[in-house]
Amino acid sequence: MRYTMVALLMKTGESLSAIQRRIGHASARTTSDIYDHVSEKLENSTVKHFNHFDPRDPA
């Protein structure tokens, strides 16, 4: 449940410091270290969405 909550908050664009306080980590760095892979997946998804609008993208 905790992982899902963090992933959903990240997906909605909530700040890392707000997420850190919500889940009780001592620092945002701890949150970032643990959940960095979630933000990487979201970034990859964002890139795919933006590439859809790129006229040079053959897909």
ZIGIWO-V571150 format. One record per residue. N is the residue number from 1. SS is DSSP state (H for helix, E for strand, - for the rest). D_LAST is the distance of its C-alpha to the last C-alpha in Angstrom with 2 decimals. Layout:
# ZIGIWO-V571150
<<N,SS,D_LAST> <N,SS,D_LAST>>
This chain:
# ZIGIWO-V571150
<<1,-,35.87> <2,H,36.07> <3,H,32.72> <4,H,31.10> <5,H,32.87> <6,H,31.70> <7,H,28.05> <8,H,28.21> <9,H,30.04> <10,H,27.56> <11,H,24.66> <12,-,26.60> <13,-,27.11> <14,-,30.77> <15,-,32.39> <16,H,33.16> <17,H,36.85> <18,H,36.98> <19,H,35.43> <20,H,37.88> <21,H,40.80> <22,H,39.70> <23,H,39.58> <24,-,42.63> <25,-,41.56> <26,-,43.95> <27,-,41.24> <28,H,37.61> <29,H,37.32> <30,H,38.20> <31,H,35.53> <32,H,32.94> <33,H,34.09> <34,H,33.90> <35,H,30.69> <36,H,28.63> <37,H,26.16> <38,H,25.41> <39,H,24.55> <40,H,22.31> <41,H,20.28> <42,H,20.13> <43,H,19.07> <44,H,16.14> <45,H,15.13> <46,H,15.66> <47,H,13.53> <48,H,10.49> <49,H,11.49> <50,H,12.06> <51,H,8.88> <52,-,7.36> <53,-,9.94> <54,-,9.55> <55,-,9.53> <56,-,9.01> <57,-,5.58> <58,-,3.82> <59,-,0.00>>
